[in-house]
Amino acid sequence: MSAPTRLVLWRHGQTDWNLAGRFQGQTDMPLNVAGLSQAEAAAGHVAALGPEAIVSSPLRRALETADTLAELTGLAVTTDDRLQEINVGQWSGLRAAEVFAQDEIARFRATGQDFRYSPTGETRCEVGERVAPALREIAAAHPGQTVAVVSHGVAMRMGAARLCNIDYQGAQDLGTMANCAWSILEPGQGRWHIVDWNVSAS
């Protein structure tokens, strides 16, 4: 029996804007000192899962995280633009708590509806529609292998949900992966399944 194709979705380490509770979106923030330590600590656990390829978002915080795994495994890191975080548009740099307190956004969240991240940004469902095809193509390019996919909180949650045919509310119920946590997806019986979600090295 051949080994299953596995996707290990690994969120990047902490940045200063993560720590401050600010929206990053596609702003190209680096890891902070704590984030680099998180990545180095988690890399050994991800390496133990036996990845045979590493695919990353091109944003610096994801690439710096991916590089810690590449150093352990000797694998090259390739990038896919579709793995970038949600585009938050004009909300970039704003504190999430303040934005989510706005009446209209709070109403959407309270009723479980999707919403657009600023007039120039994406909705969460749009992110899922962008990321899921990338995950399918990565898996198809590595049949029977384990691939580490390094990306971002909203991007991975919505991409995984779309890939596994989980609806919007189900995606929110999954919760966001912590910095440098990982999740495992595998196909079976004609569909993808979440095997583990939000696993941490600590």
C-alpha positions in Angstrom: 0.0 0.0 0.0 1.5 3.3 -1.0 2.0 6.1 1.5 -0.7 8.8 1.6 0.0 12.3 0.3 0.2 14.6 3.3 0.2 18.4 3.6 1.7 19.8 6.7 0.4 23.4 7.0 2.9 25.3 9.2 2.2 28.9 10.3 5.0 31.4 10.5 6.6 32.5 13.7 5.7 35.7 15.6 6.3 39.2 14.3 6.1 42.5 16.1 2.7 43.2 14.6 1.5 39.8 15.8 2.6 40.8 19.3 0.9 44.1 19.0 -2.4 42.7 17.6 -2.1 44.6 14.3 -3.3 43.5 11.0 -0.4 42.4 8.7 -2.1 41.0 5.7 0.4 41.1 2.8 2.6 43.7 4.5 6.1 42.1 4.4 7.0 41.9 8.1 10.0 39.9 9.3 10.0 37.5 12.3 11.0 39.1 15.6 13.5 37.4 18.0 10.7 35.4 19.7 9.4 34.3 16.3 12.7 33.1 15.1 13.1 31.1 18.3 9.6 29.6 17.8 10.5 28.6 14.2 13.8 27.0 15.3 12.0 25.1 18.1 9.2 23.8 15.8 11.4 23.0 12.8 12.6 19.8 14.4 9.1 18.6 15.0 8.0 19.4 11.5 11.2 17.7 10.1 10.2 14.6 12.1 7.1 14.3 10.0 9.3 13.5 7.0 8.7 16.3 4.5 10.1 15.8 1.1 9.4 19.3 -0.2 8.8 22.8 1.3 6.5 25.3 -0.4 6.1 28.7 1.2 4.3 32.0 0.9 6.8 34.5 -0.5 6.2 36.9 2.4 9.4 37.3 4.5 7.9 36.0 7.8 6.9 32.7 6.1 10.2 32.4 4.2 12.3 32.9 7.4 10.2 30.2 9.1 10.6 27.9 6.1 14.4 28.4 6.1 14.7 26.9 9.5 13.2 23.7 8.2 15.3 23.8 5.0 18.5 24.1 7.2 17.5 20.9 9.0 16.4 18.9 6.0 18.6 20.1 3.2 15.4 20.7 1.1 15.0 23.7 -1.2 12.2 26.2 -0.5 9.9 27.1 -3.4 7.3 29.7 -3.2 3.7 30.2 -4.4 2.1 33.6 -4.4 -1.3 32.2 -3.7 -0.2 31.2 -0.2 0.1 34.8 0.9 -2.0 36.0 3.8 -5.4 37.7 3.3 -5.2 41.1 1.7 -6.4 43.5 4.4 -6.1 46.6 2.3 -6.4 49.8 4.3 -6.5 47.9 7.5 -2.8 47.1 7.3 -1.1 48.2 10.6 -4.4 48.8 12.4 -5.2 47.1 15.7 -7.5 44.2 15.0 -9.5 44.7 18.3 -10.3 48.3 17.3 -11.4 47.4 13.8 -13.5 44.4 15.0 -15.2 46.7 17.5 -16.7 48.8 14.7 -20.5 48.3 14.5 -20.8 46.9 11.0 -17.9 44.5 11.4 -19.0 43.4 14.8 -22.5 42.7 13.4 -21.1 40.5 10.6 -19.0 38.6 13.1 -21.8 38.2 15.6 -24.1 36.7 12.9 -21.4 34.4 11.5 -21.2 36.2 8.1 -18.1 36.7 6.0 -16.9 40.3 5.5 -14.4 42.2 3.5 -11.2 43.3 5.2 -11.5 47.0 4.3 -12.9 48.3 1.0 -9.7 47.3 -0.9 -9.1 43.9 0.8 -10.4 40.3 0.5 -13.1 38.4 2.2 -12.1 35.2 4.0 -14.0 33.1 1.5 -12.1 34.7 -1.3 -8.9 33.7 0.4 -10.1 30.1 0.6 -10.9 30.1 -3.1 -7.3 31.4 -3.7 -5.4 29.0 -1.4 -7.3 25.7 -1.9 -6.3 25.4 -5.6 -2.7 26.0 -4.6 -2.9 23.2 -2.0 -4.4 20.8 -4.5 -1.7 21.5 -7.1 1.1 21.2 -4.5 -0.4 17.8 -3.4 -0.8 16.7 -7.1 2.9 17.5 -7.8 4.0 15.4 -4.8 1.9 12.2 -4.9 2.6 9.9 -1.9 4.9 12.5 -0.3 4.7 14.8 2.7 5.0 18.5 1.8 5.5 21.3 4.4 3.4 24.3 3.3 4.5 27.5 5.2 1.9 30.2 5.2 -0.4 32.3 7.4 -3.3 32.1 9.8 -6.3 33.1 7.8 -4.8 31.8 4.5 -4.3 28.3 6.0 -7.6 28.1 7.9 -9.7 29.1 4.9 -7.6 27.2 2.4 -7.8 24.0 4.5 -11.6 24.5 5.0 -12.2 24.9 1.3 -10.0 21.9 0.4 -11.9 19.8 2.9 -15.4 21.1 2.0 -15.9 22.7 5.4 -18.3 25.6 5.3 -17.6 29.2 6.5 -18.9 28.6 10.0 -17.0 25.4 10.3 -13.8 27.2 9.3 -14.3 29.7 12.0 -14.9 26.9 14.5 -11.5 25.5 13.7 -9.8 28.5 15.2 -6.6 30.2 14.1 -3.4 28.3 14.3 -0.9 29.7 16.8 2.4 31.1 15.6 4.6 28.2 14.5 1.8 25.6 15.0 1.1 23.1 12.3 -1.8 21.0 11.0 -1.9 17.9 8.9 -4.2 17.2 5.9 -4.6 13.9 4.1 -6.9 12.7 1.3 -9.1 9.7 1.7 -12.4 8.3 0.3 -12.6 10.9 -2.3 -12.0 14.0 -0.2 -9.4 15.7 2.0 -9.6 15.5 5.8 -8.0 17.4 8.6 -6.0 14.8 10.6 -4.4 17.2 13.2 -5.1 20.9 13.7 -3.1 23.6 15.6 -0.3 21.3 17.0 2.4 23.1 18.8 6.0 22.4 19.8 5.3 23.7 23.4 
